[in-house]
């Protein structure tokens, strides 16, 4: 389980680096030098700060961010589960370990319209593939769930990645 | 190594530990037996084709500022307009139509809880529709990226 601490202290330079890198590193031979020039600091400062932000968990990873849809993973199913609150941590931890679950979050119910408290993103090339994977989750949960559903996305209306805004 | 294999290796191998060295693409090239220029050209091509969104930092949710998943039940004949209104907020960074009565799902990220609440409230006021907030309470999976099957 990975409970995320609220806003650890980061300074202005950290914030500027995150803002400058979140839409992507420039595809040039010396990307950190290019960033350094834009931000008026040294490339070593950029690399040191990014290393520290990674160590602190503020940056989760640095690397290639693929586009699932363009790679043929077009059946993006958000599986949602109604799980006893007392069992949610244990159940979520088990679901999060499945290799086909890309994100697994505990969220509040919004009764009466929304009864589900556990969300697991399941990617597949087809709905059949997603449904087969969701069946595996259901088998794993057994009687710990009181119902589930799969919400397929039919359109991406906006996607920019998590961004800082002022 | 054929091109497709090289692309898979690039995308699978560098989702997590992109080198923090002065010439990262040269470093990647060394491990794949390619020149720096070839690595850059391949990445630019993957980006042009849309297979690669970007090379960059993925920020953990709620470490800088805060965010929430939110959802709305929008009458189908209003979906285009409401979706456009929601997407126009700079604080909204994902907005999906999903097959469900609750058919519009988006993520709002802002510096504080208060700012997030203000955005949700403004969307309700401007659409006359209820917005449900579903903030993350716990995360059970550290995003290690997305592994492509080989072959």
HADDOCK unambig.tbl for C-alpha pairs under 7 A between the chains (distance, minus, plus):
assign (segid A and resid 1 and name CA) (segid B and resid 139 and name CA) 6.45 0.50 0.50
assign (segid A and resid 1 and name CA) (segid B and resid 140 and name CA) 4.83 0.50 0.50
assign (segid A and resid 2 and name CA) (segid B and resid 138 and name CA) 6.88 0.50 0.50
assign (segid A and resid 2 and name CA) (segid B and resid 139 and name CA) 5.51 0.50 0.50
assign (segid A and resid 2 and name CA) (segid B and resid 140 and name CA) 5.91 0.50 0.50
assign (segid A and resid 3 and name CA) (segid B and resid 138 and name CA) 5.58 0.50 0.50
assign (segid A and resid 3 and name CA) (segid B and resid 139 and name CA) 6.30 0.50 0.50
assign (segid A and resid 5 and name CA) (segid B and resid 63 and name CA) 6.87 0.50 0.50
assign (segid A and resid 6 and name CA) (segid B and resid 62 and name CA) 6.38 0.50 0.50
assign (segid A and resid 6 and name CA) (segid B and resid 63 and name CA) 5.91 0.50 0.50
assign (segid A and resid 7 and name CA) (segid B and resid 62 and name CA) 6.60 0.50 0.50
assign (segid A and resid 7 and name CA) (segid B and resid 63 and name CA) 4.61 0.50 0.50
assign (segid A and resid 7 and name CA) (segid B and resid 64 and name CA) 5.38 0.50 0.50
assign (segid A and resid 7 and name CA) (segid B and resid 65 and name CA) 6.40 0.50 0.50
assign (segid A and resid 8 and name CA) (segid B and resid 63 and name CA) 6.42 0.50 0.50
assign (segid A and resid 21 and name CA) (segid B and resid 56 and name CA) 5.96 0.50 0.50
assign (segid A and resid 21 and name CA) (segid B and resid 57 and name CA) 6.17 0.50 0.50
assign (segid A and resid 22 and name CA) (segid B and resid 56 and name CA) 5.95 0.50 0.50
assign (segid A and resid 22 and name CA) (segid B and resid 57 and name CA) 5.50 0.50 0.50
assign (segid A and resid 22 and name CA) (segid B and resid 58 and name CA) 6.82 0.50 0.50
assign (segid A and resid 23 and name CA) (segid B and resid 54 and name CA) 7.00 0.50 0.50
assign (segid A and resid 23 and name CA) (segid B and resid 56 and name CA) 6.82 0.50 0.50
assign (segid A and resid 24 and name CA) (segid B and resid 54 and name CA) 5.07 0.50 0.50
assign (segid A and resid 24 and name CA) (segid B and resid 55 and name CA) 5.09 0.50 0.50
assign (segid A and resid 24 and name CA) (segid B and resid 56 and name CA) 4.36 0.50 0.50
assign (segid A and resid 25 and name CA) (segid B and resid 55 and name CA) 5.69 0.50 0.50
assign (segid A and resid 25 and name CA) (segid B and resid 56 and name CA) 5.31 0.50 0.50
assign (segid A and resid 27 and name CA) (segid B and resid 40 and name CA) 6.31 0.50 0.50
assign (segid A and resid 29 and name CA) (segid B and resid 23 and name CA) 5.82 0.50 0.50
assign (segid A and resid 29 and name CA) (segid B and resid 25 and name CA) 6.43 0.50 0.50
assign (segid A and resid 30 and name CA) (segid B and resid 22 and name CA) 5.82 0.50 0.50
assign (segid A and resid 30 and name CA) (segid B and resid 23 and name CA) 5.20 0.50 0.50
assign (segid A and resid 32 and name CA) (segid B and resid 22 and name CA) 6.54 0.50 0.50
assign (segid A and resid 47 and name CA) (segid B and resid 20 and name CA) 5.81 0.50 0.50
assign (segid A and resid 57 and name CA) (segid B and resid 60 and name CA) 6.91 0.50 0.50
assign (segid A and resid 58 and name CA) (segid B and resid 59 and name CA) 5.90 0.50 0.50
assign (segid A and resid 58 and name CA) (segid B and resid 60 and name CA) 5.43 0.50 0.50
assign (segid A and resid 58 and name CA) (segid B and resid 63 and name CA) 5.60 0.50 0.50
assign (segid A and resid 59 and name CA) (segid B and resid 57 and name CA) 6.20 0.50 0.50
assign (segid A and resid 59 and name CA) (segid B and resid 58 and name CA) 5.74 0.50 0.50
assign (segid A and resid 59 and name CA) (segid B and resid 59 and name CA) 4.40 0.50 0.50
assign (segid A and resid 59 and name CA) (segid B and resid 60 and name CA) 5.74 0.50 0.50
assign (segid A and resid 60 and name CA) (segid B and resid 58 and name CA) 5.55 0.50 0.50
assign (segid A and resid 60 and name CA) (segid B and resid 59 and name CA) 5.49 0.50 0.50
assign (segid A and resid 60 and name CA) (segid B and resid 60 and name CA) 5.30 0.50 0.50
assign (segid A and resid 61 and name CA) (segid B and resid 16 and name CA) 5.18 0.50 0.50
assign (segid A and resid 61 and name CA) (segid B and resid 17 and name CA) 6.95 0.50 0.50
assign (segid A and resid 61 and name CA) (segid B and resid 57 and name CA) 5.85 0.50 0.50
assign (segid A and resid 61 and name CA) (segid B and resid 58 and name CA) 5.39 0.50 0.50
assign (segid A and resid 62 and name CA) (segid B and resid 15 and name CA) 6.66 0.50 0.50
assign (segid A and resid 62 and name CA) (segid B and resid 16 and name CA) 5.60 0.50 0.50
assign (segid A and resid 62 and name CA) (segid B and resid 17 and name CA) 6.07 0.50 0.50
assign (segid A and resid 62 and name CA) (segid B and resid 18 and name CA) 5.52 0.50 0.50
assign (segid A and resid 62 and name CA) (segid B and resid 56 and name CA) 5.33 0.50 0.50
assign (segid A and resid 62 and name CA) (segid B and resid 57 and name CA) 4.28 0.50 0.50
assign (segid A and resid 62 and name CA) (segid B and resid 58 and name CA) 6.13 0.50 0.50
assign (segid A and resid 63 and name CA) (segid B and resid 14 and name CA) 5.30 0.50 0.50
assign (segid A and resid 63 and name CA) (segid B and resid 15 and name CA) 4.13 0.50 0.50
assign (segid A and resid 63 and name CA) (segid B and resid 16 and name CA) 5.27 0.50 0.50
assign (segid A and resid 63 and name CA) (segid B and resid 17 and name CA) 6.20 0.50 0.50
assign (segid A and resid 63 and name CA) (segid B and resid 18 and name CA) 4.79 0.50 0.50
assign (segid A and resid 63 and name CA) (segid B and resid 55 and name CA) 5.11 0.50 0.50
assign (segid A and resid 63 and name CA) (segid B and resid 56 and name CA) 5.30 0.50 0.50
assign (segid A and resid 63 and name CA) (segid B and resid 57 and name CA) 6.51 0.50 0.50
assign (segid A and resid 64 and name CA) (segid B and resid 11 and name CA) 5.96 0.50 0.50
assign (segid A and resid 64 and name CA) (segid B and resid 14 and name CA) 5.73 0.50 0.50
assign (segid A and resid 64 and name CA) (segid B and resid 15 and name CA) 4.43 0.50 0.50
assign (segid A and resid 64 and name CA) (segid B and resid 52 and name CA) 6.97 0.50 0.50
assign (segid A and resid 64 and name CA) (segid B and resid 54 and name CA) 6.05 0.50 0.50
assign (segid A and resid 64 and name CA) (segid B and resid 55 and name CA) 4.38 0.50 0.50
assign (segid A and resid 64 and name CA) (segid B and resid 56 and name CA) 6.55 0.50 0.50
assign (segid A and resid 65 and name CA) (segid B and resid 15 and name CA) 6.42 0.50 0.50
assign (segid A and resid 65 and name CA) (segid B and resid 52 and name CA) 6.05 0.50 0.50
assign (segid A and resid 65 and name CA) (segid B and resid 53 and name CA) 5.47 0.50 0.50
assign (segid A and resid 65 and name CA) (segid B and resid 54 and name CA) 5.36 0.50 0.50
assign (segid A and resid 65 and name CA) (segid B and resid 55 and name CA) 5.92 0.50 0.50
assign (segid A and resid 66 and name CA) (segid B and resid 51 and name CA) 5.88 0.50 0.50
assign (segid A and resid 66 and name CA) (segid B and resid 52 and name CA) 4.37 0.50 0.50
assign (segid A and resid 66 and name CA) (segid B and resid 53 and name CA) 5.37 0.50 0.50
assign (segid A and resid 67 and name CA) (segid B and resid 50 and name CA) 6.74 0.50 0.50
assign (segid A and resid 67 and name CA) (segid B and resid 51 and name CA) 5.10 0.50 0.50
assign (segid A and resid 67 and name CA) (segid B and resid 52 and name CA) 5.44 0.50 0.50
assign (segid A and resid 67 and name CA) (segid B and resid 53 and name CA) 5.44 0.50 0.50
assign (segid A and resid 70 and name CA) (segid B and resid 50 and name CA) 6.16 0.50 0.50
assign (segid A and resid 70 and name CA) (segid B and resid 51 and name CA) 5.09 0.50 0.50
assign (segid A and resid 71 and name CA) (segid B and resid 51 and name CA) 5.88 0.50 0.50
assign (segid A and resid 92 and name CA) (segid B and resid 140 and name CA) 5.76 0.50 0.50
assign (segid A and resid 93 and name CA) (segid B and resid 140 and name CA) 5.19 0.50 0.50
assign (segid A and resid 96 and name CA) (segid B and resid 140 and name CA) 5.16 0.50 0.50
assign (segid A and resid 96 and name CA) (segid B and resid 141 and name CA) 4.80 0.50 0.50
assign (segid A and resid 97 and name CA) (segid B and resid 141 and name CA) 6.97 0.50 0.50
assign (segid A and resid 102 and name CA) (segid B and resid 143 and name CA) 6.63 0.50 0.50
assign (segid A and resid 103 and name CA) (segid B and resid 141 and name CA) 5.69 0.50 0.50
assign (segid A and resid 103 and name CA) (segid B and resid 143 and name CA) 6.80 0.50 0.50
assign (segid A and resid 104 and name CA) (segid B and resid 139 and name CA) 5.99 0.50 0.50
assign (segid A and resid 104 and name CA) (segid B and resid 140 and name CA) 5.35 0.50 0.50
assign (segid A and resid 104 and name CA) (segid B and resid 141 and name CA) 5.72 0.50 0.50
assign (segid A and resid 105 and name CA) (segid B and resid 136 and name CA) 6.15 0.50 0.50
assign (segid A and resid 105 and name CA) (segid B and resid 138 and name CA) 5.65 0.50 0.50
assign (segid A and resid 105 and name CA) (segid B and resid 139 and name CA) 4.60 0.50 0.50
assign (segid A and resid 105 and name CA) (segid B and resid 140 and name CA) 6.10 0.50 0.50
assign (segid A and resid 106 and name CA) (segid B and resid 136 and name CA) 5.90 0.50 0.50
assign (segid A and resid 106 and name CA) (segid B and resid 137 and name CA) 5.29 0.50 0.50
assign (segid A and resid 106 and name CA) (segid B and resid 138 and name CA) 4.99 0.50 0.50
assign (segid A and resid 106 and name CA) (segid B and resid 139 and name CA) 6.43 0.50 0.50
assign (segid A and resid 107 and name CA) (segid B and resid 134 and name CA) 5.62 0.50 0.50
assign (segid A and resid 107 and name CA) (segid B and resid 135 and name CA) 5.79 0.50 0.50
assign (segid A and resid 107 and name CA) (segid B and resid 136 and name CA) 4.91 0.50 0.50
assign (segid A and resid 107 and name CA) (segid B and resid 137 and name CA) 5.29 0.50 0.50
assign (segid A and resid 108 and name CA) (segid B and resid 134 and name CA) 5.89 0.50 0.50
assign (segid A and resid 151 and name CA) (segid B and resid 98 and name CA) 5.92 0.50 0.50
assign (segid A and resid 151 and name CA) (segid B and resid 99 and name CA) 5.79 0.50 0.50
assign (segid A and resid 151 and name CA) (segid B and resid 100 and name CA) 6.48 0.50 0.50
assign (segid A and resid 152 and name CA) (segid B and resid 98 and name CA) 5.36 0.50 0.50
assign (segid A and resid 152 and name CA) (segid B and resid 99 and name CA) 5.66 0.50 0.50
assign (segid A and resid 153 and name CA) (segid B and resid 96 and name CA) 6.18 0.50 0.50
assign (segid A and resid 153 and name CA) (segid B and resid 97 and name CA) 5.56 0.50 0.50
assign (segid A and resid 153 and name CA) (segid B and resid 98 and name CA) 4.16 0.50 0.50
assign (segid A and resid 153 and name CA) (segid B and resid 99 and name CA) 6.42 0.50 0.50
assign (segid A and resid 154 and name CA) (segid B and resid 97 and name CA) 5.55 0.50 0.50
assign (segid A and resid 154 and name CA) (segid B and resid 98 and name CA) 5.44 0.50 0.50
assign (segid A and resid 154 and name CA) (segid B and resid 99 and name CA) 6.61 0.50 0.50
assign (segid A and resid 155 and name CA) (segid B and resid 96 and name CA) 5.77 0.50 0.50
assign (segid A and resid 155 and name CA) (segid B and resid 97 and name CA) 5.10 0.50 0.50
assign (segid A and resid 156 and name CA) (segid B and resid 95 and name CA) 6.26 0.50 0.50
assign (segid A and resid 156 and name CA) (segid B and resid 96 and name CA) 4.67 0.50 0.50
assign (segid A and resid 156 and name CA) (segid B and resid 97 and name CA) 6.48 0.50 0.50
assign (segid A and resid 157 and name CA) (segid B and resid 95 and name CA) 5.15 0.50 0.50
assign (segid A and resid 157 and name CA) (segid B and resid 96 and name CA) 5.42 0.50 0.50
assign (segid A and resid 158 and name CA) (segid B and resid 87 and name CA) 6.19 0.50 0.50
assign (segid A and resid 158 and name CA) (segid B and resid 93 and name CA) 6.54 0.50 0.50
assign (segid A and resid 158 and name CA) (segid B and resid 94 and name CA) 5.14 0.50 0.50
assign (segid A and resid 158 and name CA) (segid B and resid 95 and name CA) 4.81 0.50 0.50
assign (segid A and resid 158 and name CA) (segid B and resid 96 and name CA) 6.98 0.50 0.50
assign (segid A and resid 159 and name CA) (segid B and resid 93 and name CA) 5.56 0.50 0.50
assign (segid A and resid 159 and name CA) (segid B and resid 94 and name CA) 4.44 0.50 0.50
assign (segid A and resid 159 and name CA) (segid B and resid 95 and name CA) 6.51 0.50 0.50
assign (segid A and resid 160 and name CA) (segid B and resid 93 and name CA) 5.20 0.50 0.50
assign (segid A and resid 160 and name CA) (segid B and resid 94 and name CA) 6.49 0.50 0.50
assign (segid A and resid 161 and name CA) (segid B and resid 93 and name CA) 5.93 0.50 0.50
assign (segid A and resid 162 and name CA) (segid B and resid 59 and name CA) 6.87 0.50 0.50
assign (segid A and resid 162 and name CA) (segid B and resid 93 and name CA) 6.11 0.50 0.50
assign (segid A and resid 165 and name CA) (segid B and resid 91 and name CA) 6.53 0.50 0.50
assign (segid A and resid 165 and name CA) (segid B and resid 110 and name CA) 6.29 0.50 0.50
